[in-house]
């Protein structure tokens, strides 16, 4: 059950300091917020972020390593699907939390007199990274220092390696004196630890398949000034000495990865060793300010990911435009990992992922896996989802200025819910120019992503436009991973991936665009001729579907024409629904400035990525269109689009009648039926004033899957094997597998070669997917080759 309460705030703002630090004291007592959060484990609470602005967050409770032992309750806060906040409440009735909004991070805590206060922390420059003994903070690398340059022998394909093992990392977080003194007590630091653990797990478990348990050892809290060790030291000094220090404090065997929270003398917010989590001698070689997002970012480096932004620093693969949006960028919201980051992290786990099968860490599962720093792993038995690649291409050629969209169709052997991500993945290094143009977004349950010129009207007005000219080439990764429905299931779930790579190339040709649709107001049932430009060379023998949106492109739930030839022209009939206008912004006198009709039409090429839209410009008032009532009203209308399993189920013709507000004579109705792959029924009514309206019904016959045997691979199937000789594998060894069952199955083979993170071996993964119109199955095996040295 959700509980709702709105607490009124007043503010005292303490002046801006040199680093734009701000403190807001509210009139809300901490005890009132605690009572609210005691009402249940799902709460709504509006957090103030200025004197005039609050954000309403949905909060859910999370169990951490401190829930039972310390009696600390911890909640995570979401704004829609965006993870923005964490808050912990201790037995001493005090609150401590953190949230990020519009690229500003705020701390929430209880003041000495019992009120809620918020303050932003001063920050330095962004982040540094160390690799192979070289540390970089906004300085270019030389080519030989770039750890992500792809060797010439590696194939131009990628696959995210994921397994069924949920790896549990004991995270040691050393809090030096400066940040201890800002928290004020050991109890407050433990609330901080609890919130940090919840924050990291919210992101890492969802996207990576890693779970953190923060080490609850007070020796990691420097609560007196004489213990101060790393404050005011350089970041490089800190990471060179942090692993040894934490080993001395709690023992090297009592944690798996570590980080120091200290006030560095350097100007960066954090610094970490690339891949340090897989090296026992560097497993705590990281430092950060106390920001949760910064710590998540630095740990991302420790697990093998570089930066992802294009502007703002170095040590980046440049897959995200400008500052980026993912956690390995410098932008916002930073509550997720991009597919390229996930690839690099999972690649390190692939090569260094030895794990213990028991919490006591006595049974080591190693086999081909290398690993100087093995961790406890939970075998979840989870199976990976499978993308249906039968209707996906590896390369698409589009005429210039053509909009495009990807749709991922996937299934999961365990019937788990799926999350989809479509990210640009043109991986570069510091010496090559970025081609990142498409914003990286968090994965969601929506399996389609469209790229087109449009206006984003939430939180202001932003025009998204892409330079889709001749010669542009982009690489996209289409990824799917599984999740769970309930929190308890997700807490022990090892997320798994499947991925398809598609390149989009823009070439010379006639842009796929709607050319004739000039009306801005139509009648229900009005017949309209829609025309569009189509390059017959690039779109030879293709068909299109025509859809209508009544919410200005958020959804296209109305099918105007389910299938027609892609010949550049089609007569459509406006549906029997009213569509109005929306004003997005007015001037000071209330006159509309940004406004549009809410209707849009979309023409999409079937089994392809190209599509076109009618005018969607909100700045002129000419975008979109409206639909209003006709003077003729049609009654007893059937459902517009019907799918049946056999012809005998096609419904009888509806007895459609009509009335008109013009004239006194009866309305004449003419019914026409066209048969083909899809049965089309058209009713046209005409009154004695020569007004006319129509209605179209489409009936598609889709037979049920035949009762056939399930698909099954037969014969001698290849097995996984390990070799220490790279010549034991050749690319011609992939056998042709036989499959029985189904009706007329086809077998697709995908093959990916990936180097291990240490560059000393590789994995070949082959996946055979049997696809049939009535059944589906898949089989995979892997070849692992590792150097002995």
C-alpha distance (Angstrom), angle and dihedral (degrees) to the residues before:
residue distance angle dihedral
X1 . . .
X2 3.79 . .
X3 3.78 120.9 .
X4 3.79 121.4 -154.6
X5 3.76 128.1 -155.7
X6 3.78 133.3 153.8
X7 3.77 116.8 -151.4
X8 3.81 119.2 -159.9
X9 3.80 116.4 -129.1
X10 3.75 133.6 -161.5
X11 3.79 120.7 -170.2
X12 3.73 142.9 -138.1
X13 3.82 109.2 -171.9
X14 3.77 117.0 -158.4
X15 3.80 110.0 -146.1
X16 3.75 126.4 -89.7
X17 3.77 114.8 -91.9
X18 3.76 128.6 -155.6
X19 3.80 92.6 -78.3
X20 3.82 95.7 44.3
X21 3.77 92.3 -103.8
X22 3.78 112.3 167.5
X23 3.78 133.9 -174.8
X24 3.78 124.8 -159.7
X25 3.79 120.1 -166.3
X26 3.78 114.2 -163.3
X27 3.79 130.4 -158.5
X28 3.80 89.7 -126.8
X29 3.76 117.1 110.7
X30 3.76 116.3 -131.2
X31 3.80 90.5 -131.9
X32 3.83 90.6 61.7
X33 3.79 91.5 55.5
X34 3.81 90.6 46.3
X35 3.82 90.0 53.1
X36 3.80 89.1 51.7
X37 3.79 92.5 51.5
X38 3.80 90.7 46.0
X39 3.81 90.1 62.9
X40 3.79 93.9 78.4
X41 3.78 146.8 -41.6
X42 3.84 94.6 -87.7
X43 3.78 114.6 59.6
X44 3.79 139.4 164.7
X45 3.81 115.6 -145.4
X46 3.78 128.4 164.7
X47 3.81 111.5 -135.6
X48 3.83 117.2 -153.3
X49 3.79 115.9 -127.6
X50 3.82 99.3 172.1
X51 3.77 140.0 -3.4
X52 3.79 90.8 -82.2
X53 3.79 105.3 27.4
X54 3.78 136.6 68.0
X55 3.79 131.0 171.2
X56 3.79 120.1 -142.0
X57 3.79 109.1 -136.7
X58 3.78 131.3 -170.6
X59 3.81 109.5 -135.2
X60 3.79 128.7 -158.3
X61 3.80 128.1 -176.4
X62 3.79 120.7 -115.6
X63 3.79 128.9 -166.1
X64 3.81 115.6 -128.7
X65 3.79 137.7 174.5
X66 3.81 87.0 -86.3
X67 3.80 100.2 50.7
X68 3.79 98.8 89.1
X69 3.80 102.3 20.7
X70 3.80 97.2 46.4
X71 3.81 102.4 20.9
X72 3.82 91.7 -122.2
X73 3.81 117.4 152.7
X74 3.80 114.9 -153.9
X75 3.80 129.4 -165.8
X76 3.79 133.4 -171.3
X77 3.80 120.3 -146.0
X78 3.81 127.3 -145.3
X79 3.79 133.1 -169.4
X80 3.79 98.9 -154.6
X81 3.83 101.6 -53.5
X82 3.80 95.6 -22.0
X83 3.82 115.2 104.2
X84 3.81 105.3 -140.9
X85 3.80 111.8 149.6
X86 3.79 148.7 35.9
X87 3.79 127.7 -168.3
X88 3.81 133.2 -176.4
X89 3.80 130.0 -164.0
X90 3.80 120.9 -161.7
X91 3.77 132.3 -159.5
X92 3.79 89.9 -100.1
X93 3.83 88.0 68.6
X94 3.78 95.3 -112.7
X95 3.78 129.3 130.9
X96 3.77 130.7 -139.5
X97 3.78 125.6 173.8
X98 3.77 148.8 134.9
X99 3.79 137.2 -137.1
X100 3.78 136.7 179.1
X101 3.79 122.5 -145.8
X102 3.80 129.4 167.9
X103 3.81 91.0 -10.0
X104 3.81 92.8 -54.6
X105 3.79 119.9 112.8
X106 3.78 119.9 -148.0
X107 3.78 132.0 -169.0
X108 3.80 120.4 -144.0
X109 3.78 119.8 -154.1
X110 3.77 145.0 147.7
X111 3.80 115.5 -97.9
X112 3.78 122.8 -133.8
X113 3.80 89.8 -99.7
X114 3.80 93.6 50.7
X115 3.81 103.3 -99.1
X116 3.81 130.4 125.1
X117 3.80 113.2 -102.8
X118 3.78 129.8 -178.1
X119 3.76 127.4 -160.5
X120 3.79 137.5 171.9
X121 3.77 119.2 -132.4
X122 3.77 122.4 -125.2
X123 3.77 112.9 -113.6
X124 3.74 138.7 -161.6
X125 3.76 127.4 -151.6
X126 3.75 119.5 -41.0
X127 3.80 118.5 -93.4
X128 3.76 144.9 -45.9
X129 3.77 132.6 -145.8
X130 3.78 134.1 -156.6
X131 3.79 123.6 -154.4
X132 3.80 128.4 168.9
X133 3.80 90.2 -8.0
X134 3.82 93.8 -52.6
X135 3.78 117.9 115.8
X136 3.79 121.3 -160.6
X137 3.77 132.2 -169.0
X138 3.81 109.3 172.9
X139 3.80 94.1 -33.4
X140 3.82 124.4 120.0
X141 3.78 121.7 -108.2
X142 3.76 127.4 -131.5
X143 3.81 113.5 -118.9
X144 3.79 95.4 -106.3
X145 3.79 90.3 54.5
X146 3.81 93.4 56.9
X147 3.81 103.9 105.8
X148 3.80 94.7 -166.5
X149 3.80 102.0 55.7
X150 3.77 105.9 128.0
X151 3.83 114.8 -123.4
X152 3.79 115.4 -119.8
X153 3.79 91.2 -117.2
X154 3.81 94.3 59.5
X155 3.78 116.1 98.3
X156 3.76 120.6 -112.2
X157 3.78 91.3 -114.2
X158 3.77 133.5 86.5
X159 3.77 135.9 -154.8
X160 3.80 127.2 -175.4
X161 3.76 106.7 -125.3
X162 3.78 112.2 -143.3
X163 3.75 130.6 162.9
X164 3.78 136.9 -169.8
X165 3.81 93.5 -98.7
X166 3.80 119.6 107.7
X167 3.80 103.5 -154.6
X168 3.79 114.8 -147.6
X169 3.80 115.8 -153.6
X170 3.78 121.8 -163.2
X171 3.79 101.0 -141.6
X172 3.82 119.1 -153.7
X173 3.82 110.7 -156.4
X174 3.81 111.1 -170.5
X175 3.81 111.7 -158.8
X176 3.80 112.1 -160.2
X177 3.81 125.3 -151.8
X178 3.81 98.4 -89.7
X179 3.79 94.7 59.9
X180 3.79 93.1 35.3
X181 3.79 89.4 57.8
X182 3.82 90.3 51.5
X183 3.80 90.0 53.9
X184 3.79 93.5 43.0
X185 3.79 103.4 -151.1
X186 3.79 145.1 37.6
X187 3.80 88.7 -112.4
X188 3.80 90.3 56.5
X189 3.80 91.3 50.6
X190 3.79 89.8 52.8
X191 3.82 89.8 52.2
X192 3.80 86.3 51.4
X193 3.81 90.8 49.8
X194 3.81 90.7 49.6
X195 3.81 92.8 50.3
X196 3.80 90.8 45.9
X197 3.80 92.4 51.5
X198 3.81 91.5 50.1
X199 3.81 91.0 48.3
X200 3.79 95.1 50.3
X201 3.78 93.9 45.5
X202 3.79 91.8 49.4
X203 3.81 88.7 62.1
X204 3.81 106.3 26.5
X205 3.80 97.2 46.1
X206 3.80 92.6 47.2
X207 3.80 96.2 48.6
X208 3.82 109.6 18.0
X209 3.80 110.3 27.1
X210 3.81 94.7 -119.5
X211 3.81 125.4 127.7
X212 3.79 124.4 -161.6
X213 3.80 128.4 -149.9
X214 3.80 110.8 -173.8
X215 3.79 113.4 -137.2
X216 3.81 108.7 -112.4
X217 3.80 98.7 -147.2
X218 3.80 120.5 133.5
X219 3.80 91.0 -152.8
X220 3.82 85.0 78.4
X221 3.81 90.3 62.3
X222 3.83 113.6 83.1
X223 3.78 97.1 -155.7
X224 3.81 98.9 167.0
X225 3.78 129.9 55.9
X226 3.79 92.8 -121.2
X227 3.82 89.4 64.1
X228 3.79 91.7 55.8
X229 3.82 107.0 127.2
X230 3.80 113.9 153.3
X231 3.79 106.2 25.0
X232 3.83 112.2 114.0
X233 3.79 91.7 13.0
X234 3.80 121.8 118.7
X235 3.79 116.8 -93.2
X236 3.77 90.6 -118.5
X237 3.80 91.6 53.7
X238 3.80 89.4 50.5
X239 3.81 96.6 52.7
X240 3.80 91.3 44.0
X241 3.81 90.5 57.8
X242 3.79 106.1 25.7
X243 3.81 98.6 87.5
X244 3.80 92.2 51.3
X245 3.81 91.4 47.1
X246 3.79 95.1 50.7
X247 3.82 89.7 45.1
X248 3.80 88.6 55.0
X249 3.80 92.9 47.4
X250 3.80 102.3 47.8
X251 3.80 106.8 1.0
X252 3.80 128.5 -96.4
X253 3.80 91.9 -104.0
X254 3.81 93.6 57.7
X255 3.79 99.5 68.3
X256 3.79 138.7 32.5
X257 3.78 105.3 -155.6
X258 3.79 132.2 8.1
X259 3.79 145.9 -170.4
X260 3.79 135.8 -169.1
X261 3.80 121.6 -131.2
X262 3.78 104.5 -154.8
X263 3.81 143.6 136.9
X264 3.78 100.0 -103.7
X265 3.79 122.9 -156.4
X266 3.78 88.1 -136.8
X267 3.78 119.1 89.6
X268 3.79 96.8 -123.1
X269 3.81 124.5 98.4
X270 3.78 91.9 -133.1
X271 3.78 147.1 -10.9
X272 3.80 131.2 -156.7
X273 3.79 141.7 171.0
X274 3.80 113.5 -110.3
X275 3.80 107.8 -112.4
X276 3.79 92.9 -0.5
X277 3.82 91.9 142.5
X278 3.81 89.1 70.7
X279 3.81 95.5 51.5
X280 3.80 116.9 74.7
X281 3.81 91.2 -152.5
X282 3.83 92.7 53.6
X283 3.78 102.7 30.6
X284 3.82 92.5 119.4
X285 3.81 97.5 35.6
X286 3.80 95.4 127.8
X287 3.78 137.1 98.0
X288 3.79 131.8 -174.8
X289 3.75 144.5 160.8
X290 3.79 111.8 -100.2
X291 3.82 94.2 -92.0
X292 3.80 109.9 126.5
X293 3.80 92.4 -143.5
X294 3.81 91.6 50.6
X295 3.80 91.3 50.4
X296 3.81 90.9 49.2
X297 3.80 88.3 50.0
X298 3.82 94.4 50.3
X299 3.79 91.7 46.8
X300 3.80 87.1 52.8
X301 3.81 87.0 60.9
X302 3.79 89.8 47.8
X303 3.80 89.2 56.0
X304 3.80 93.4 49.9
X305 3.80 109.8 -88.9
X306 3.78 124.5 128.6
X307 3.79 125.0 -155.7
X308 3.80 119.0 -69.9
X309 3.83 103.9 -159.4
X310 3.80 125.9 104.1
X311 3.81 99.0 -146.7
X312 3.79 130.1 34.7
X313 3.78 106.3 52.2
X314 3.78 148.3 -14.0
X315 3.82 138.5 -88.7
X316 3.79 88.7 69.5
X317 3.79 138.4 136.5
X318 3.84 90.2 -148.2
X319 3.80 97.5 -137.0
X320 3.82 95.1 137.5
X321 3.82 125.3 62.5
X322 3.82 120.1 -114.0
X323 3.83 112.0 -24.8
X324 3.79 93.6 -13.0
X325 3.79 130.9 -138.4
X326 3.82 108.6 -118.4
X327 3.79 126.1 90.4
X328 3.81 92.0 -96.9
X329 3.80 90.7 57.0
X330 3.80 131.6 73.9
X331 3.80 94.3 -121.0
X332 3.78 135.4 80.8
X333 3.04 150.2 -44.9
X334 3.85 91.3 12.1
X335 3.80 94.5 -179.1
X336 3.81 96.7 125.4
X337 3.80 144.4 38.9
X338 3.78 121.9 -112.2
X339 3.81 119.8 -126.4
X340 3.84 92.7 -107.8
X341 3.82 90.5 54.0
X342 3.79 90.4 47.0
X343 3.80 89.3 50.3
X344 3.83 93.8 53.8
X345 3.81 93.5 44.4
X346 3.78 94.1 47.1
X347 3.82 89.5 45.8
X348 3.81 89.2 58.4
X349 3.79 90.2 48.0
X350 3.81 88.4 49.8
X351 3.79 91.5 58.2
X352 3.80 99.9 32.0
X353 3.77 103.1 27.7
X354 3.80 104.4 115.7
X355 3.79 108.4 146.7
X356 3.78 143.5 -175.1
X357 3.78 116.5 -112.7
X358 3.80 93.6 -149.0
X359 3.79 134.4 48.2
X360 3.79 90.0 -122.7
X361 3.81 86.4 63.4
X362 3.79 96.6 -131.8
X363 3.83 101.8 119.6
X364 3.79 110.5 64.5
X365 3.79 119.0 -161.2
X366 3.77 105.2 -158.0
X367 3.80 116.8 131.9
X368 3.83 105.1 144.2
X369 3.79 92.3 -9.8
X370 3.76 117.5 108.1
X371 3.77 117.6 -149.3
X372 3.79 135.1 158.9
X373 3.80 90.6 179.2
X374 3.82 109.0 38.3
X375 3.81 118.3 -176.7
X376 3.79 136.6 -163.9
X377 3.80 111.9 -77.3
X378 3.79 128.9 -164.6
X379 3.80 114.9 -147.7
X380 3.81 102.1 -139.1
X381 3.83 95.4 176.5
X382 3.79 86.3 -135.0
X383 3.80 117.6 160.8
X384 3.78 124.5 -144.0
X385 3.81 122.6 -109.9
X386 3.80 118.7 -112.7
X387 3.81 126.1 -133.9
X388 3.79 114.9 -143.3
X389 3.78 100.0 -125.9
X390 3.80 95.4 177.3
X391 3.81 91.4 98.6
X392 3.80 97.7 34.3
X393 3.77 125.1 91.0
X394 3.77 128.1 -151.2
X395 3.79 90.5 -137.5
X396 3.80 134.2 25.4
X397 3.80 125.2 -166.3
X398 3.79 112.9 -155.2
X399 3.79 131.2 -179.7
X400 3.79 113.7 -111.8
X401 3.81 119.4 -79.9
X402 3.81 93.1 18.4
X403 3.80 119.6 143.0
X404 3.81 116.8 -130.4
X405 3.78 141.6 -169.3
X406 3.79 138.1 -169.8
X407 3.79 126.3 -141.6
X408 3.80 121.1 -167.3
X409 3.79 118.2 -155.6
X410 3.79 110.9 -168.5
X411 3.78 141.3 158.1
X412 3.79 132.8 -156.9
X413 3.82 122.9 -140.2
X414 3.82 90.0 -143.8
X415 3.82 92.9 45.1
X416 3.80 90.1 -119.1
X417 3.82 120.1 162.5
X418 3.81 111.6 -96.5
X419 3.80 134.7 -136.0
X420 3.79 121.2 -155.5
X421 3.79 130.6 -153.1
X422 3.79 129.3 -179.7
X423 3.81 110.8 -170.5
X424 3.78 134.9 170.5
X425 3.80 107.2 -114.7
X426 3.80 109.3 -176.4
X427 3.79 95.6 145.7
X428 3.80 114.8 -153.2
X429 3.78 137.0 164.8
X430 3.79 133.6 -131.4
X431 3.79 92.3 -83.9
X432 3.82 98.3 50.3
X433 3.78 127.4 72.2
X434 3.78 119.9 -106.7
X435 3.79 121.6 -119.0
X436 3.81 93.0 -173.1
X437 3.78 108.7 140.3
X438 3.79 107.2 143.9
X439 3.80 120.6 79.6
X440 3.80 114.2 -117.9
X441 3.80 111.5 -126.0
X442 3.78 133.6 -166.6
X443 3.79 116.7 -95.2
X444 3.79 116.4 -100.1
X445 3.80 142.7 170.4
X446 3.84 89.5 -90.7
X447 3.81 109.7 100.9
X448 3.83 98.0 -164.5
X449 3.80 130.4 72.6
X450 3.82 123.6 -176.8
X451 3.81 128.0 -161.6
X452 3.79 114.1 -156.6
X453 3.80 142.8 124.3
X454 3.81 110.6 -79.0
X455 3.77 145.3 131.6
X456 3.79 123.2 -101.0
X457 3.81 107.0 -148.8
X458 3.81 101.6 179.8
X459 3.81 113.1 105.2
X460 3.80 92.9 -0.4
X461 3.79 134.7 -32.7
X462 3.77 121.8 -58.1
X463 3.78 125.8 168.3
X464 3.79 113.7 -144.7
X465 3.76 111.1 -156.6
X466 3.80 132.0 161.0
X467 3.80 129.6 -151.6
X468 3.80 97.6 -129.6
X469 3.79 98.5 172.1
X470 3.79 132.3 148.9
X471 3.80 112.2 -69.5
X472 3.79 97.3 27.5
X473 3.80 113.7 131.8
X474 3.79 126.4 -176.0
X475 3.79 135.9 -177.9
X476 3.80 119.4 -143.9
X477 3.78 129.5 -171.0
X478 3.77 115.1 -149.5
X479 3.79 106.4 -158.4
X480 3.78 136.2 -179.2
X481 3.77 128.6 -175.0
X482 3.77 132.6 177.2
X483 3.77 128.6 -119.2
X484 3.81 137.9 172.3
X485 3.79 134.0 -105.9
X486 3.78 99.9 -130.3
X487 3.79 132.8 50.2
X488 3.81 92.8 -124.0
X489 3.81 91.0 54.0
X490 3.80 92.8 46.6
X491 3.80 92.2 51.5
X492 3.81 90.1 68.8
X493 3.79 100.7 31.6
X494 3.81 125.4 118.5
X495 3.78 103.8 -152.2
X496 3.79 115.2 -136.9
X497 3.80 132.6 -160.1
X498 3.73 146.0 -148.8
X499 3.79 121.1 -173.5
X500 3.79 140.7 -174.2
X501 3.80 125.2 -161.3
X502 3.81 119.5 -144.0
X503 3.77 128.8 179.0
X504 3.80 121.5 -151.0
X505 3.79 117.7 -155.8
X506 3.82 124.1 -173.4
X507 3.78 114.0 -146.8
X508 3.78 138.5 173.6
X509 3.78 111.7 -73.2
X510 3.77 145.0 102.7
X511 3.85 109.1 -56.2
X512 3.80 113.8 -116.3
X513 3.81 98.0 -117.1
X514 3.80 139.0 143.5
X515 3.80 107.4 -110.1
X516 3.80 106.4 178.8
X517 3.76 121.1 42.9
X518 3.77 106.1 104.5
X519 3.80 104.1 149.4
X520 3.78 119.0 105.7
X521 3.79 98.3 -169.0
X522 3.79 127.6 38.7
X523 3.79 138.1 176.1
X524 3.77 124.3 -117.5
X525 3.79 107.8 -93.8
X526 3.79 94.2 16.5
X527 3.80 116.2 150.4
X528 3.80 113.8 -129.2
X529 3.79 130.9 -179.7
X530 3.80 110.6 -133.8
X531 3.81 118.7 -163.1
X532 3.77 132.3 -175.2
X533 3.80 138.8 176.3
X534 3.78 115.3 -107.3
X535 3.78 129.1 -179.4
X536 3.80 103.4 -135.7
X537 3.79 92.4 -160.2
X538 3.80 95.0 56.6
X539 3.82 95.8 35.2
X540 3.79 101.0 37.3
X541 3.83 115.0 159.6
X542 3.80 94.6 2.4
X543 3.78 132.1 136.0
X544 3.79 132.9 -150.1
X545 3.79 139.5 -145.0
X546 3.82 120.9 -144.2
X547 3.81 118.1 -145.9
X548 3.79 135.5 179.5
X549 3.80 130.2 -144.9
X550 3.79 123.3 -156.6
X551 3.82 93.7 -173.2
X552 3.81 100.2 56.6
X553 3.76 96.8 -93.9
X554 3.79 103.1 -42.1
X555 3.80 88.3 113.7
X556 3.80 135.4 3.7
X557 3.79 100.8 -154.0
X558 3.82 99.1 148.1
X559 3.81 117.0 83.7
X560 3.80 110.2 -151.3
X561 3.81 95.7 172.7
X562 3.84 119.2 4.9
X563 3.80 94.8 -162.0
X564 3.80 137.5 -0.9
X565 3.79 139.0 149.6
X566 3.79 116.5 -76.0
X567 3.79 91.3 -124.2
X568 3.80 99.1 126.0
X569 3.81 101.4 -102.2
X570 3.80 139.2 70.3
X571 3.79 136.4 159.2
X572 3.78 110.9 -128.4
X573 3.79 132.3 -172.6
X574 3.79 119.7 -138.6
X575 3.82 111.1 -121.4
X576 3.79 125.3 -114.5
X577 3.79 94.0 -101.1
X578 3.80 130.8 105.6
X579 3.80 117.3 -122.5
X580 3.80 120.6 -171.6
X581 3.79 138.8 -176.4
X582 3.78 134.8 -89.5
X583 3.78 129.9 -149.0
X584 3.79 112.0 -148.4
X585 3.79 99.9 179.2
X586 3.81 136.9 6.0
X587 3.78 134.7 -165.6
X588 3.79 123.0 -113.7
X589 3.81 90.2 -82.7
X590 3.78 94.0 53.2
X591 3.80 95.7 -104.7
X592 3.83 113.6 144.9
X593 3.80 115.1 -106.3
X594 3.80 102.7 165.9
X595 3.81 110.9 32.0
X596 3.80 141.3 132.9
X597 3.74 146.3 169.4
X598 3.79 111.4 -91.6
X599 3.80 96.0 -130.3
X600 3.82 122.5 98.8
X601 3.78 131.9 168.4
X602 3.77 123.6 -145.9
X603 3.81 127.0 -162.5
X604 3.81 110.8 -164.2
X605 3.79 127.9 -176.7
X606 3.80 109.8 -122.9
X607 3.83 116.2 -117.0
X608 3.80 88.9 5.5
X609 3.81 139.1 85.2
X610 3.84 101.7 -121.0
X611 3.81 122.1 104.5
X612 3.80 140.7 158.7
X613 3.81 134.0 -147.8
X614 3.75 137.0 -156.0
X615 3.83 117.2 -115.6
X616 3.84 110.6 -52.8
X617 3.82 101.4 172.0
X618 3.81 110.3 134.3
X619 3.81 96.2 -176.1
X620 3.81 96.5 72.5
X621 3.78 99.5 40.7
X622 3.81 87.0 -124.7
X623 3.79 96.8 98.1
X624 3.76 121.7 104.0
X625 3.79 124.8 5.6
X626 3.79 141.4 -118.3
X627 3.79 133.1 -125.6
X628 3.80 119.5 -151.5
X629 3.78 134.2 -178.1
X630 3.78 119.9 -76.1
X631 3.80 121.3 -130.8
X632 3.79 84.4 -118.6
X633 3.79 116.6 70.3
X634 3.80 118.7 -157.1
X635 3.80 116.8 -149.7
X636 3.81 134.0 -162.2
X637 3.81 92.0 24.8
X638 3.80 116.2 179.7
X639 3.79 125.2 -134.6
X640 3.81 108.8 -70.1
X641 3.82 99.1 -134.8
X642 3.79 120.3 28.4
X643 3.80 129.5 179.3
X644 3.82 119.1 -161.6
X645 3.79 131.2 176.9
X646 3.80 98.4 -132.1
X647 3.79 139.1 12.8
X648 3.82 92.6 -107.4
X649 3.80 87.7 65.0
X650 3.80 94.2 58.7
X651 3.82 104.0 122.2
X652 3.78 122.4 -119.3
X653 3.76 117.8 -98.8
X654 3.77 111.6 -82.1
X655 3.81 118.0 -115.9
X656 3.80 95.2 -120.6
X657 3.80 116.7 -170.9
X658 3.78 131.3 -175.1
X659 3.80 141.9 -155.2
X660 3.78 130.3 -169.6
X661 3.78 135.8 -156.1
X662 3.80 90.2 -147.4
X663 3.83 120.7 76.2
X664 3.77 131.2 -7.6
X665 3.78 103.1 -108.5
X666 3.82 120.7 99.8
X667 3.82 117.5 -89.3
X668 3.79 115.7 -108.8
X669 3.82 116.6 -131.8
X670 3.79 122.7 -163.1
X671 3.81 119.2 -169.0
X672 3.81 122.7 -158.9
X673 3.80 128.5 -177.5
X674 3.79 127.6 -164.0
X675 3.81 121.7 -170.6
X676 3.76 127.6 -154.9
X677 3.79 134.4 105.1
X678 3.79 85.1 -32.1
X679 3.81 122.2 31.0
X680 3.82 111.2 -129.9
X681 3.82 122.2 -160.4
X682 3.79 119.7 -172.4
X683 3.79 126.3 -170.3
X684 3.80 116.4 -167.8
X685 3.82 121.2 -173.5
X686 3.83 124.8 -165.9
X687 3.82 127.8 -174.1
X688 3.79 128.0 -157.9
X689 3.83 90.3 -97.1
X690 3.81 87.9 64.5
X691 3.82 92.0 -110.5
X692 3.76 112.4 147.1
X693 3.80 136.3 -167.2
X694 3.79 133.4 174.8
X695 3.76 142.3 -163.7
X696 3.81 126.9 -158.7
X697 3.79 126.7 -157.5
X698 3.82 122.6 -167.6
X699 3.80 121.0 -159.8
X700 3.79 117.2 -169.4
X701 3.78 123.2 -169.5
X702 3.80 112.7 -143.9
X703 3.81 111.2 174.0
X704 3.77 118.0 -137.9
X705 3.79 115.1 -107.7
X706 3.75 109.1 -82.4
X707 3.75 119.4 -110.8
X708 3.77 97.8 -100.8
X709 3.75 137.0 146.7
X710 3.81 114.5 -86.2
X711 3.78 116.2 -100.8
X712 3.77 113.0 -92.7
X713 3.78 132.3 178.1
X714 3.80 110.5 -131.5
X715 3.76 139.3 -172.2
X716 3.78 126.7 39.4
X717 3.77 105.8 -20.6
X718 3.81 121.0 -157.7
X719 3.78 116.1 -106.0
X720 3.77 132.0 -144.7
X721 3.77 111.1 -95.6
X722 3.78 139.4 179.6
X723 3.77 124.5 -138.6
X724 3.77 134.1 179.7
X725 3.77 91.3 -160.2
X726 3.78 115.4 79.4
X727 3.82 91.1 -157.8
X728 3.78 91.7 63.0
X729 3.80 89.2 84.9
X730 3.77 128.6 60.4
X731 3.76 126.9 178.5
X732 3.82 92.1 -119.9
X733 3.78 95.1 64.8
X734 3.80 98.4 86.2
X735 3.82 105.1 117.8
X736 3.77 125.2 -142.5
X737 3.80 105.3 -112.6
X738 3.76 123.1 -145.6
X739 3.79 121.8 -134.8
X740 3.80 131.6 -167.2
X741 3.78 130.6 -164.4
X742 3.76 130.6 42.8
X743 3.79 122.2 71.9
X744 3.80 108.5 -83.1
X745 3.79 106.8 -14.0
X746 3.78 125.0 -167.5
X747 3.81 123.1 -156.7
X748 3.80 121.5 -141.6
X749 3.81 121.3 -166.3
X750 3.78 123.6 -156.9
X751 3.78 120.6 -175.5
X752 3.79 127.5 -170.6
X753 3.78 129.6 -176.9
X754 3.79 117.1 -159.5
X755 3.77 129.9 -179.1
X756 3.77 116.9 -134.6
X757 3.77 115.8 -110.3
X758 3.81 91.8 -104.4
X759 3.84 91.0 52.6
X760 3.84 89.7 -126.5
X761 3.76 98.9 110.4
X762 3.76 144.7 1.2
X763 3.76 144.2 -138.6
X764 3.78 126.6 -133.7
X765 3.78 111.4 -157.7
X766 3.78 119.6 -170.2
X767 3.78 122.4 -172.1
X768 3.80 122.6 -171.3
X769 3.80 113.2 -162.8
X770 3.79 118.8 -167.1
X771 3.80 110.4 -155.6
X772 3.77 125.9 -172.5
X773 3.80 133.8 165.4
X774 3.79 88.9 -115.7
X775 3.82 104.2 28.0
X776 3.79 143.3 22.8
X777 3.82 138.5 -161.2
X778 3.77 141.3 155.9
X779 3.81 140.8 -154.8
X780 3.78 129.7 -167.2
X781 3.75 139.7 -179.1
X782 3.79 134.9 178.2
X783 3.80 137.6 -143.4
X784 3.79 117.2 -152.0
X785 3.78 122.2 -164.0
X786 3.80 120.6 -176.9
X787 3.76 133.2 175.1
X788 3.77 113.4 -121.8
X789 3.78 89.3 -133.9
